[in-house]
Amino acid sequence: MRSFSGAEIERALGQCASGLRKYLWLQHHVLSCDVSADAAFQTCFNGFYRVRRGNDWRVAYYALMESSKLSGIDFSRALNEIKHRTGRVEASFASKLVATLDPRKPVIDKFVLRQLVLRLPYWSATDRIPQTVHLYQDLCDRYRELIQSPAGKMIQDSFDRRFPDSGLTDLKKIDLVLWQIGR
């Protein structure tokens, strides 16, 4: 894992405001609407997470999200359910579904993976799903370490100074900053 300078963190925080507003709106609405039918939620989610999939894929995805709200869903199950429903192994979108329902969970994102020195398995890997589940566990472990580290504390403190009372989890504060740094 690489280190982060105060200047990098401050620059990233300066770019977080718009994304933070959208994220907070999504988190406020996810449990209070039927995400499988709510066009405003889907439009915001699609824009925030850059969903560029066809209608059939989106119908299956939002139905899974809605049906998982009460019982919750772990990454492995989300990954396998999306594969079953859409025919695609969608590590990033499985993690986005999980993290939307449980903001203490991380999102698999190429920019963040690069910052944490992790990478997805190759598309052609015969054991791609187990490797992806293992990667997600590694990502969770890296976030746990980072949250407790001096760099993680610096990110959290800087985030809280810039956005007091955001209500975000420590993981999400770090996630938003890492995403901006990596862009």
N, C-alpha and C positions, 0 to 999 in steps of 0.2 A: 504494500500500500504506500502510495506516495504522500509526501507532506504538502500542506497547503499554506500559502502565505496569507497574512492579514489583508494585503492588497487584493489578492485573488478573491478572497471571501467577500470583501466589501464590494468589489466590482460585480460579483455574482448576485449579491443581495440587492444591488441597485437594479437588477434586471428581473427580480422575482415578483414585483407587485402585481402585475397583470395576471400571471399564472397563479399566484396565491389567491387572488379573488375568485378565479374560476374553480380552483381546487376546493376552496371553502364552500362555494355554492354547491358543487357536486356532493360534498360530504354532508351538507345540510339537507339536501333533497333525497339522497339515495335511499334512506329508510322511510321517508314520508310519502313516496310516490311509487307507482307500479312502473319500474324502470323498463319493463317489457313493452309498455304502451305509451309512456310519457315522451312525447317528441322533444320537448324542451330539454329534458335530462339527456336524452340520446344525442341531441345536437351539441350540447355543451361537452359531453363526454367524448364524442367523436372528434371535436375540435381540440380539446385539451390533450387527448391521448393519440391524436392523429390516426383515427380509425379510417382506413381506406379499403374497406371490404364491401362486397356486394350485399344486397338486401337479405338474401337467405342466410348468409353468415351472421349478419347483425341480428336478425330475428332469433337465431339459435343462441347467440351470445347473450343477448339481453334476457332471454327466457331463463338461461342458466343463472345469470346474476340474480334475477328476481326470485327464482326458486331456492337460491342459496342464502337469502337474507336471514331467514329465521334460524336455520341450523348451522350456518357458516360453511366454509369450504376450505380445505387446505390446498396447497399448490399442486400436489400430485393428482388429486382428484379433479381439480379444475383443468389441468393440462390434459388428462385422459378424457374428461367429458367433452372438452372442446374438440379434441381429435375425433371422438366418437360422433359428435353432432355435425362437424364441418368437414371432416377428413383431413384437417391440417393440424400440425404440431405448432402451436402458437404460444411459445414460452412467455413472450412479453405480454401478450393479452391475457394469458392465464394469471400472471402475476398482477396485472392491473385490476382484474376482477377481484382477486384475493385482497389486494391492498385497499381497494375501494370499500370493501366490506369490513376490513380490519386494518385501520391505518397504522397499526404497529408492525405491519408486514411490508417488506420492500418490493419495489418494482424492478423487474429486469429491463434494463435500458442500455443500449450500446454505449452511451456517453458515460453512464455511471459505472458500467462494467469496466470500461477503460480506466477510470480513475481508481478503481479497486483492484486492478490487474487481474481481471477474470475474463473469460470468454466462453461463449456458447459452444456446444459441440457442433461439428460440421453437419450440414444437412444430410450428408450421405452416411453418417455413422449408423451402424446397424443397431446399436443400443442407445439411440438418441434420446428416447424418453427417460430411461434411468439416468443417463448422463446429465440431462437437463434438470432432473429432480435433485441430483447431487450438487449441481452448480447452484441451484436455488438455496440449498442448505448452506453451502459455502458463502453465498451472498448474505444470508441471515447471520452467519457467524462473523463475517467481516463487519457488518453493521453493529453487532453487539460489541465487538472490540472497539470500533471507531467511536461509538457513543461514549464509551468510558475513557477514551484516550484524550490527551491534551489537545490534539487537533480537533477532535469531535466536540470537546467542551468549548473551544474557541468558536467553532461554527455555531453551536447552540447559543452561546452568550451573545454573539454578534447578531444572530437572527432575532433573539428576544429584545435586544436594544432597538433594532430596526422595526420589528413588528410585535410590539408588546401585546399580550393578551390574544395572540393568534389562535391559541387552543390546539396547535399542532403537536403531534407526538415528537419526541426527540429524533426518532428515525426520520420522520417526514421533513423536519427542518434540515437535517443533513442531506437528505435525498434531493430536495429542491435546490440546495446550494451546489451539490455535486453535479447535478444535471446542467445547471447554468455554467459551471466551470468547464465542463466537458464539451459544451456546444461549440 
